[in-house]
């Protein structure tokens, strides 16, 4: 599983973007909840819930037994032919996971991904 961990500094206002297409994801300011996908976005999950988002919630939810990361790992394993990037964001209160399809096999550092994802 291709996964990176980001621990962003507190920001007053930010938006989230697809790191591969630079399309803005629909989210409220200061929120990691994504309500509608854009670009190569697949899913978003927090530690204890699935967000209302576009994509694969039904499939991921079927894998949800004990933890979010366990469900994500099963989802990625079942889609191993696709290059899925998992971005884990740890803030002061929660942990969030976001899945993106890296169709072009773009290689970015954690710093580049953070700058492209959180603006």
N, C-alpha and C positions, 0 to 999 in steps of 0.2 A: 504494500500500500504506500503510495506516494503522499506523505503527510508533512506539513510544516506547522510549527507552533509559533503564534504571535502573542506578545504581551504588550499591547499598545499603551501608551501613556494616555492619561485622561485628556479628552478633547471636549471643548464646549459644544462644537457642532461638527458633525462629519457625515459623509455619505459613503455608501458602499458601491463598488464597481466590479464588474467582471474583470479579473486580472488578465484575461486573454483577449477580450474584445474591446475593453474600456467602456462598455455600455453601463449606464447607471442602473443599479438595482433599486427597486422601490422599497425604501425603508423610511421610518420616521427619523428625524434628526436625533442623535444621541441614542440610537437603538440599533442593536444587532439583529433585530427581527426583520426578515425579508418577506414582503407580502406578495411580490410578483417577480418572477425571474426575468433575466435579460442575458443576452450573450450565451455563454456556455454553462450557465448556472444549472445545477441539478437538484440540490436540496439544501436545507438548513435545519439544524437541530440544536436545542439547548440541552443542558444536563438532564432535565426532567420532562421535556415535552417536544413534540414536533411543532414547528411553526406552521401557520397557514401560508403555504407557498405553492408555487408551481412545481410540477415534476413528479417525483417518485415517492411521495409520502406513503401511499398504500403499500408499496412493496417494502419499504424500510420498516414501516410499522409492523408488518408481519414478522420481521426478524427481532422485534423489540421484546426481549425477555427480562434481562437484568440491568442493562445499561445502554446508553446511547452509542458509545464507541463500539460495543459488541454488535449492535445492529448495523452500524456503518461498515464495520469489517466484513460482515456477511454480505452486505450489498455490493461492496467493492469486489469481493471474491467471486460473486455471481456475475460480475461484469468485468472480469479480468482482461477480456479482449479490448476493453476501452482504457484509455489513459486518464484515470480519474485522479485529480488532485484534491486532497482534503486539507482545508485550512482550519486549524484549531485556534480559536481566539480565547485567551484567558484574560478576563478583566477582574476587577476587585471582588465582584459578586458571583459571577457565573462562568461557565465554560460553554463555548458555542463551537459547532462544527459546520463547515460549509463544503459542499461538493461542487467541483467544476470539472468539466470535460476538457482536457488538454488535447484537442484534435490535432494540432500542428506540432506536438511534442516540443513546445517552447520551454527552454530551460531558463529559469529566473532564480536569483538568490532570494533568500528570505526577506532581505531588505527591499529588493525590487518588488516582490510580491506584496509586501505590506504597503509600499507607496502606491501601487496600482489598485489595491483592494480597498484601502481606507483613505479617503481624501477629505 
